[in-house]
Amino acid sequence: MSLPDFPGPSGQKKFLVYPNPSAGDFVIKHTNPSGSELKIQVFDLTGRMVLNDEQSGSRESFKIRMTSSVPGMYIIRIIEGKAVYTAKITITK
């Protein structure tokens, strides 16, 4: 199992997404909550957005549920203010 990480400007891990791969339930851990709103977007490999959510940036962790999504690889994008973080996640069944 690998943990996609989202390095911040100075190289420290800003976000962790786990477990990966998963059956569709993922936890996003915010390692340095700033209080800014977070926008979470997930795209399939054709570029179609399959999830669009907003979360409070003051929370340390939160879950996203994609259990009805087709197994495969997806791109997760987390937007915090002007910063954009991306990583690959995999859904298995």
Summary of the structure (lengths in Angstrom):
residues: 93
radius of gyration: 12.4
end to end distance: 15.2
largest distance: 36.4
contacts: 253
relative contact order: 0.29
helix: 0%
strand: 57%
